[in-house]
Amino acid sequence: MARSFRRKSPTGAEAPATDHLHSEESGGAADAQGAEGTSRRSSRSSRTPQDKKESDRGFGAWLKEIATIVVIALLLSFLIKTFLFRAFFIPSGSMEETLEIDDRIFVNQLVPQPFDLQRGDIVVFRDTEGWLPPQAESQVGWFKEALIFIGLAPDESQQHLVKRVIGLAGDHVICCDAEGRITVNGEPLDEPYLFPGANPSDTPFDVVVPEGKVWVMGDHRNASADSRANRDKPGEGFVSVEDIEGKAAVIAWPLNRIGFLGNYPDVFDGIPDPEAAARPTPSGP
């Protein structure tokens, strides 16, 4: 049982003994602060390893997520390049002003299969007939090879050409009528895509396109070594459909030229189907 002690004042009156109570309160407060500080230190020391593990786990999950995204992007790019689109660059002015030197284009590889070619399509095809001079071998760095592999850079290892399809299999293509226009199956063409000032053709010709072939011409007719200029080759100037990589669909670079490429259906819609009677008369006895 606690006792209360009182002391007398010099006057003889008893005074409350408050000093001891004050000391207990101060000590209790100090003890509480010390316990709280110890608790905080203990809490920090106990949380630090766990927080570190969670941080490491979060960083690892982030890296894993980034790696997954990169792999998926590369796979999609490869599949797109293999089955849908492929990049090419334009090395010459034969298709000006539709395509200019150093333009980067994407080619739709679903043409000519499973989708059919149309007159007016701009096509990229392999040079299997020797239209181009031999190309000197060049070294390609690993980074560019990677971009080529996923389809973000043009493949310069093979010789390719780009031209516009004027005649399909069976078409009778002639240059020129009385007004200097090319005719297809007797129908004259008004060609708005021609380079300004260029004639439809300065070289006369009269051909019927064989089965499985196309007749192609550049839009800059005065600067294009196309079907007209290669009639002395084994293929007689015709391009095999099997050599066509696809239809040029988009200009992707430079940025100020980005846009879709059309095939001018209004120019070719009025052409009748080819007829045997329209074939040129064979020469000879």
C-alpha positions in Angstrom: 0.0 0.0 0.0 1.5 3.3 -1.0 2.1 5.9 1.5 1.9 9.6 1.1 4.7 11.5 2.9 4.4 15.2 3.5 6.9 17.6 4.8 6.4 20.6 6.8 7.1 24.1 5.5 9.2 26.4 7.6 6.0 27.8 8.8 5.0 24.4 10.0 2.3 23.7 7.4 2.5 20.5 5.4 3.2 20.8 1.6 2.2 18.2 -1.0 5.0 15.9 -2.0 4.8 16.6 -5.8 8.5 16.2 -6.7 8.4 12.4 -6.8 5.3 12.3 -9.0 7.0 14.7 -11.4 10.1 12.6 -11.6 8.0 9.4 -12.4 6.2 11.2 -15.2 9.4 12.5 -16.7 11.0 9.0 -16.5 7.9 7.4 -18.0 7.9 9.8 -20.9 11.6 9.2 -21.5 11.1 5.5 -21.3 8.2 5.8 -23.8 10.3 7.8 -26.2 13.1 5.3 -25.9 10.8 2.4 -26.5 9.3 4.2 -29.5 12.7 4.9 -31.0 13.8 1.3 -30.4 10.5 0.1 -32.0 11.1 2.4 -35.1 14.7 1.1 -35.4 13.6 -2.4 -35.1 10.8 -1.9 -37.6 13.3 -0.3 -40.1 15.8 -3.1 -39.7 13.1 -5.8 -40.0 11.6 -4.2 -43.2 14.8 -3.4 -45.1 15.6 -6.9 -46.4 11.9 -7.5 -47.3 11.7 -4.2 -49.1 15.0 -5.0 -50.9 13.6 -8.3 -52.0 10.4 -6.7 -53.2 12.4 -4.0 -55.1 14.6 -6.7 -56.7 11.5 -8.7 -57.6 9.9 -5.6 -59.1 13.0 -4.7 -61.2 13.2 -8.3 -62.4 9.6 -8.4 -63.4 10.1 -5.1 -65.2 13.0 -6.5 -67.2 11.1 -9.6 -68.0 8.1 -7.5 -69.3 10.4 -5.4 -71.4 12.2 -8.5 -72.9 8.8 -10.1 -73.6 7.6 -6.9 -75.5 10.8 -6.8 -77.5 10.6 -10.5 -78.5 7.0 -10.1 -79.5 7.8 -6.9 -81.5 10.6 -8.7 -83.3 8.5 -11.7 -84.1 5.6 -9.6 -85.4 8.1 -7.6 -87.5 9.6 -10.7 -89.0 6.1 -12.2 -89.7 5.0 -8.9 -91.3 8.2 -8.8 -93.4 7.8 -12.4 -94.5 4.1 -12.5 -95.3 2.8 -9.0 -95.6 5.1 -6.1 -96.2 8.7 -5.6 -97.1 10.9 -2.4 -97.3 12.7 -1.2 -100.4 14.5 2.0 -101.4 14.4 3.8 -104.7 17.8 4.1 -106.3 17.0 5.9 -109.6 14.7 8.4 -111.1 12.8 6.1 -113.5 9.5 6.5 -111.5 9.7 10.2 -110.9 7.7 12.1 -109.8 5.6 9.3 -108.3 8.7 7.9 -106.6 11.9 9.9 -106.0 15.5 8.9 -105.5 16.1 7.6 -101.9 12.4 7.2 -101.1 11.7 4.3 -98.8 8.6 2.2 -99.7 6.7 -0.7 -98.3 5.6 -3.4 -100.7 2.4 -5.4 -100.1 3.5 -9.0 -100.6 -0.1 -10.3 -100.8 0.1 -9.2 -104.5 0.2 -11.0 -106.9 -0.8 -13.9 -104.7 -3.4 -14.3 -103.2 -4.6 -11.0 -104.6 -4.4 -10.4 -108.4 -2.3 -7.7 -110.1 -4.1 -4.8 -111.7 -3.1 -2.5 -114.5 -1.6 0.6 -113.0 -0.1 -1.2 -110.0 3.5 -0.2 -109.1 5.4 -3.4 -108.6 8.9 -4.4 -107.3 10.4 -7.4 -109.1 13.6 -9.4 -109.1 16.0 -8.8 -112.0 16.2 -12.3 -113.4 16.6 -11.1 -117.0 19.7 -9.0 -116.6 18.1 -5.6 -117.0 20.6 -4.1 -114.5 24.4 -4.1 -114.7 26.1 -6.5 -112.2 26.2 -5.2 -108.7 29.4 -5.0 -106.7 29.4 -6.9 -103.4 29.2 -4.7 -100.3 29.7 -5.4 -96.6 26.7 -5.0 -94.4 27.1 -4.5 -90.6 25.3 -6.6 -88.1 22.9 -3.8 -87.1 21.7 -3.3 -90.6 21.4 -7.0 -91.1 19.2 -7.1 -88.1 17.0 -4.3 -89.5 16.8 -6.1 -92.8 15.9 -9.3 -91.1 12.9 -7.8 -89.3 11.9 -5.7 -92.4 12.8 -2.2 -91.2 15.6 -1.7 -93.7 15.7 -2.5 -97.5 17.5 -5.6 -98.6 20.2 -4.5 -101.1 21.7 -7.9 -101.6 19.5 -8.7 -104.6 18.8 -6.7 -107.7 15.3 -5.3 -107.8 13.4 -2.9 -110.1 10.3 -0.9 -109.6 7.9 -0.1 -112.5 4.2 0.4 -113.3 2.2 -2.4 -114.8 0.7 -1.3 -118.2 -0.3 -4.6 -119.7 -1.4 -7.9 -118.2 -1.4 -11.4 -119.8 -3.2 -11.3 -123.2 -3.2 -7.5 -123.4 -2.3 -5.9 -126.8 -0.1 -2.9 -126.0 0.8 -0.5 -128.8 2.8 2.8 -129.0 1.4 4.9 -130.2 -1.8 6.2 -131.7 -2.2 9.3 -133.8 -2.1 11.5 -130.7 1.0 9.9 -129.3 -0.8 7.9 -126.7 -0.2 4.2 -125.7 -3.2 2.0 -126.3 -4.2 -1.2 -124.5 -6.6 -3.5 -126.4 -7.4 -0.5 -128.6 -8.2 1.9 -125.7 -5.9 4.9 -125.5 -4.4 5.8 -122.1 -4.4 9.3 -120.6 -1.6 9.0 -118.0 -1.6 11.8 -115.4 1.3 10.1 -113.5 3.9 10.7 -116.2 6.8 12.9 -115.4 6.0 16.5 -116.5 7.0 17.0 -120.1 7.7 13.3 -120.8 6.1 11.6 -123.8 4.2 8.3 -123.3 7.0 6.7 -125.3 9.6 7.8 -127.9 10.1 4.2 -128.8 7.4 2.5 -130.9 6.3 -1.0 -130.0 3.5 -3.5 -130.7 3.3 -6.4 -128.3 0.9 -9.0 -126.9 1.7 -10.0 -123.3 2.2 -13.7 -122.9 0.6 -15.8 -120.2 2.2 -15.4 -116.8 3.9 -12.2 -117.8 3.3 -8.4 -117.5 4.5 -5.4 -119.5 5.9 -2.6 -117.3 7.0 1.0 -117.8 8.5 3.7 -115.7 6.6 6.9 -115.0 9.6 8.9 -116.2 9.5 7.5 -119.6 12.6 9.4 -120.9 14.7 8.0 -118.1 13.4 4.4 -117.7 15.0 1.3 -119.1 11.8 -0.7 -118.8 10.1 -3.3 -121.0 10.7 -1.2 -124.1 14.5 -1.2 -123.7 14.8 -4.9 -122.9 13.1 -6.5 -125.8 16.4 -8.0 -126.9 16.7 -10.0 -123.7 15.6 -13.6 -123.4 12.3 -12.5 -121.8 11.7 -10.0 -124.7 11.0 -7.3 -122.2 8.2 -9.0 -120.3 8.4 -9.6 -116.6 7.4 -12.9 -115.1 4.7 -12.7 -112.4 6.8 -15.2 -110.4 9.6 -12.6 -110.1 7.3 -9.9 -108.6 7.9 -9.3 -104.9 4.7 -7.3 -104.4 2.8 -4.1 -105.0 4.3 -0.8 -103.7 1.7 0.4 -101.3 3.2 3.2 -99.1 6.0 5.8 -99.2 7.4 5.5 -95.6 10.4 7.9 -95.8 11.2 10.8 -95.9 8.5 12.1 -93.6 7.4 14.9 -95.9 6.5 12.3 -98.6 4.7 9.8 -96.5 1.6 8.6 -98.3 -0.2 5.8 -100.1 0.5 4.9 -103.7 -2.5 4.5 -106.0 -2.9 2.6 -109.3 -5.1 5.1 -111.1 -8.1 2.9 -111.7 -9.8 5.7 -113.7 -7.0 5.5 -116.3 -7.5 1.7 -116.9 -11.2 1.0 -116.1 -12.3 1.5 -119.7 -9.9 -1.1 -121.2 -11.8 -4.0 -122.8 -10.8 -7.6 -122.3 -8.0 -8.8 -124.6 -9.2 -10.4 -127.9 -7.4 -12.7 -130.2 -8.3 -10.4 -133.1 -6.3 -7.6 -131.5 -3.1 -9.6 -131.7 -0.4 -8.3 -134.0 0.0 -10.0 -137.4 3.0 -12.3 -137.3 5.7 -11.3 -139.7 7.1 -13.6 -142.4 5.8 -15.5 -145.4 
